[in-house]
Amino acid sequence: MLESAIYHLLKNISERSHTTPTSSTSSTTQRKTEFGQLVDLITAPEDHVDLSKFSLERHRLIVIYKTAFYSFYLPVACAMLMSGVPYPENAPSFSLAGTSLAPAEISGGTSVAPTATSPTPSDPYSTTLSILIPLGEYFQVQDDFLDFSATPEVLGKIGTDIVDNKCSWVVNTALLLTSPDKTSNPFNASTSAERLREIRAILETNYGKKEKDAQGVNQHESKVKEIYEELGVRKAYEAYEERVAEVLKDRIAAVEDREGGLKKEVFMSFLGKIYKRSK
């Protein structure tokens, strides 16, 4: 559907000078989305659980390529091109610096200060990437968290990430917090090193299991949700959300409003729709 819609759009604007960069942006985004889908399928096939393939780094790679480029950057980039915002000679680039909790922070190491504007984007499209790609990642992390934490009545659906063996932000955070070398938990100080090892075993035994008991309840899923609560995943998410929102607000504030160019209010409207959403 995405591909067919793009080609329909290009057909209707074929006489305009920005067709080539629009075609290039669209095809590049399509390719990146397919790469992200492939990595996701290789990492977390629904019928084979292998948590050794999971990591926060792998999760970031998947969601940026599978979701952020086509859901957040592509529509805005096409609008910019059709509005006559000049496309740069060199391919736009972006920075994720400071937009997430560093692994050391999640696992109880030294705090790392956020970096909001380094390196400085060199053109409007790089500026847009540096805001919308982290925003797209934030949206998917939020989706992962709500799949675990929100009730079906609020979410509008039943969360299935645990049962479906998804490489979600939640399970990757739990895996990091229960790594073999961890002796404490920054989000629940009462968790002993021995208990962290027990939790890791529970996670590895129950994640991705679909079997239900005689009452129709998936006890494996229930056990995983219980250890998420015990580990303090909600606190980890709150820390992540505040970090990424802070960095994005700084980047948006640095945008220079120009006639026929970028507008702070556009980026703030995107952030406003996502920040603290509950469904």
Summary of the structure (lengths in Angstrom):
residues: 279
radius of gyration: 20.6
end to end distance: 24.7
largest distance: 67.3
contacts: 838
relative contact order: 0.12
helix: 60%
strand: 0%
